[in-house]
């Protein structure tokens, strides 16, 4: 995650953030969550069919 290959501009900023988190932890606990949407209902900001099928 820190040293992954990414098309994001300035990908090293994540590594810098992780070093800073080790230096001064802003939270008592840390977790990374990824969610996969299973359904879509209604609209958001006038958009529908956001989840690819």
Buried (B, 14 or more C-beta within 10 A) or exposed (E): EEEEEEEEEEEEEBEEEEEEEEEEEEEEEEEEEEEEEEEEEEEEEEEEEEEEE
